Amino acid sequence: MNLPPHVDRRCELIEGHTIVSASETLDHNTVTRWIATILWDSIPSDDYVIGTDQSTTVDEHNEPRPDVVVTRAEHVRRTPFPINDALLVVEVVSPTSALRDTETKRALYARAGVPAYWIVVPEEDKPTISLAELVLDPGSRKYRYVTHYTTEPFATEQPWPIRVDLPALTARRARLLGQPTEER
């Protein structure tokens, strides 16, 4: 594919198909960076690293690029690295990735044995950011919701104690977007 130098593309291999998508918006990347920073700030040891837009491998038919991934530090210089070593995967949903993030990749990460999966949704028509936390049922290799799309302060113990102040992130995003925050 011959692309002009100013066009950035992101490629993933999903179920044997090459998925080519445009580079994400600054809004999407900002929310991704906020989540990655919160994870870095809460990391319990140097045994783990947080990556963004990092190639991972499931098998010869799947090489997804999660928005945020938490894995063991032994993979800090490896690309792609095996997704089954991930402790947490976070996908920040954009309008063009909603079905892929909430269904296709969710099933793929579960099949690969990733123990925790967050879906973060920055709404399009307002500054609200919501988060769903899913954990893997090892027996069925399917995720179950622990937290179902909350906009309230979020806390979890997976993969370690983490707190995400979603109302504060929503207020910060509202300021960036020049939009009013919703009254509670």
C-alpha positions in Angstrom: 0.0 0.0 0.0 1.5 3.3 -1.1 0.4 6.0 1.3 1.3 9.7 1.3 3.9 10.4 4.1 1.4 12.5 6.1 -1.1 9.6 6.4 -0.5 7.5 9.5 -2.1 4.0 9.6 -2.4 1.4 12.3 -2.3 -2.3 11.4 -3.5 -5.3 13.3 -3.9 -8.9 12.4 -7.3 -10.1 13.7 -8.6 -13.6 12.9 -6.3 -13.8 9.9 -7.4 -10.4 8.5 -5.2 -7.3 8.3 -7.2 -4.5 9.9 -5.9 -1.1 8.7 -7.3 1.9 10.5 -6.5 5.6 10.5 -4.4 7.0 13.3 -6.4 7.7 16.4 -7.5 11.3 17.4 -5.7 13.3 19.9 -8.8 12.9 22.1 -8.5 9.1 22.0 -4.8 9.2 22.6 -5.1 11.6 25.5 -7.6 9.4 27.3 -5.3 6.4 26.6 -2.4 8.3 28.0 -4.3 9.2 31.2 -5.2 5.6 31.8 -1.6 4.4 31.1 -0.3 7.1 33.5 -2.7 6.1 36.3 -1.5 2.5 35.8 2.2 3.5 35.9 1.6 5.6 39.0 0.1 2.7 40.8 2.5 0.0 39.7 3.7 -2.1 42.7 7.1 -3.0 41.4 9.6 -2.9 38.5 8.5 -6.4 37.6 5.8 -4.9 35.3 5.6 -2.4 32.4 2.8 -0.5 30.8 2.7 -0.3 27.0 0.5 1.8 24.7 -0.3 0.8 21.1 2.0 -2.2 21.5 2.0 -5.2 19.1 1.2 -8.4 20.9 0.8 -11.9 19.5 -1.8 -14.5 20.2 -1.1 -17.0 17.5 -0.2 -17.0 13.7 -3.7 -15.5 12.9 -3.8 -12.7 15.6 -1.5 -9.8 16.4 -3.7 -7.2 18.1 -2.4 -3.8 19.3 -4.1 -3.0 22.6 -4.4 0.7 23.5 -2.9 -0.1 26.9 -1.3 -3.3 28.1 0.2 -4.3 31.4 2.8 -7.1 31.2 5.9 -8.5 32.8 9.1 -6.3 32.5 10.9 -9.2 30.7 9.1 -8.0 27.5 10.2 -4.4 27.7 12.4 -4.7 24.5 10.3 -7.3 22.7 7.8 -6.7 19.9 5.4 -8.3 19.5 5.3 -10.0 22.8 2.9 -12.9 23.8 -0.4 -11.5 25.0 -0.9 -14.5 27.3 1.8 -12.8 29.5 -0.4 -9.7 29.9 -2.1 -9.0 33.2 -4.5 -6.4 31.9 -5.5 -5.1 28.5 -7.4 -1.8 28.1 -9.1 -0.7 24.9 -10.3 2.9 24.5 -13.3 2.8 22.2 -13.6 5.1 19.3 -16.5 5.2 16.8 -14.6 3.1 14.2 -13.4 0.5 16.8 -16.5 0.0 19.0 -17.5 -3.5 17.7 -13.9 -4.7 17.4 -13.1 -3.5 20.9 -16.2 -4.7 22.7 -16.8 -8.0 20.9 -14.0 -9.2 18.7 -10.9 -8.3 20.8 -12.8 -9.1 24.0 -13.2 -12.7 22.8 -9.7 -12.9 21.4 -8.1 -11.7 24.7 -10.3 -14.1 26.7 -9.3 -17.0 24.5 -5.6 -16.0 25.0 -6.1 -16.1 28.8 -5.7 -12.4 29.7 -7.0 -12.2 33.2 -8.4 -8.6 33.2 -9.9 -6.4 30.4 -11.1 -2.8 30.7 -13.2 -1.1 28.1 -13.0 2.7 28.3 -15.6 4.7 26.5 -15.0 8.5 25.9 -18.5 9.5 24.7 -18.7 11.3 21.3 -21.4 13.9 22.1 -20.3 14.8 25.7 -17.1 14.7 27.7 -18.2 11.7 29.9 -15.7 8.8 30.2 -17.0 5.4 31.3 -15.2 2.2 32.2 -16.2 -1.4 32.2 -14.1 -3.9 34.1 -14.2 -7.6 33.0 -12.4 -10.5 34.5 -11.7 -13.9 33.0 -13.5 -17.0 34.2 -10.7 -19.5 33.7 -13.0 -22.4 33.2 -15.1 -21.0 30.4 -12.4 -18.7 29.0 -15.0 -15.9 28.9 -15.1 -12.5 30.6 -17.7 -11.5 33.1 -18.4 -7.9 34.1 -17.2 -6.9 37.5 -18.0 -3.2 36.8 -20.5 -2.4 34.1 -19.7 1.0 32.4 -19.4 3.3 35.4 -18.8 7.0 35.3 -18.2 7.1 39.1 -14.8 6.7 40.8 -13.5 3.3 40.0 -11.4 1.0 42.2 -10.2 -2.5 41.6 -7.6 -5.0 42.9 -6.8 -6.5 39.5 -3.9 -6.7 38.6 -3.1 -4.7 41.8 -5.0 -2.0 43.7 -5.9 0.8 41.3 -8.2 3.8 41.6 -9.4 5.8 38.6 -11.2 9.0 39.3 -13.5 9.0 36.3 -15.4 12.2 37.3 -12.0 14.0 37.4 -11.0 12.7 34.0 -14.4 13.6 32.6 -14.0 17.2 34.0 -10.5 17.4 32.5 -11.7 16.2 29.1 -14.6 18.7 29.2 -12.1 21.5 29.7 -10.0 20.2 26.8 -13.1 19.9 24.6 -14.4 23.3 25.7 -17.7 21.6 26.9 -19.5 22.0 30.2 -19.5 19.1 32.6 -22.8 17.6 33.5 -24.4 18.5 36.8 -24.8 15.7 39.3 
